[in-house]
Amino acid sequence: MRSHEYDLDFRDRAGRLRVWGIGLLVVATLQWAWCVLLLVTPYTVDEKPDDPYPAECEPRLFTDRSTANGGVYRGDWCQNERDWPEALAVLGLSVPVSVAGVALFISGSVSIRMSAHAEAMRELDKYADARVPLRVNQAWAG
C-alpha cells in the first residue's frame, strides 16, 4: 500500500471515530433532555387503575407545596411516580457516555488534523527538494 492510500485509509478511520464520538454526544444530550423533562414538566398519576380523574402533580423541580415530596401516607400519589433517583440515574448514565463521546471526537479530530499536517509537510518537502538542485547547479555554473 502506498503512503497516499494509507493516509486516506487513516483519515477514513479517524472520520469514523469522530462520527462515533458525535453519536455518543447526541445520546448524552438526549439523556440530559430526558432528565430535564423528568424534572421540569408537570405530570398526572392514577390513584387506581383506569382512574377517570388522575391526580395532577407539580414538576419535581418547581414544587411549592411539597406535592412531589409529601408521600402517599398524606393522600398524595405524586411521590412514587417520579422519584429523584430515576432522574439522577439518567443524569449519572450520561456522564460516561459523554466522556467517551468527547474522547472519540477529539481523537478523530486530532488524527485528521495531524494527517493533514503531515501531508502538507510532505508537499513542502517536495517543493523544497525540487528547488535545491537548481540553486546548487547555478552556484557551480557561476
Order of alpha helices (4+ residues) and beta strands (2+ residues): alpha-beta-beta-alpha-alpha
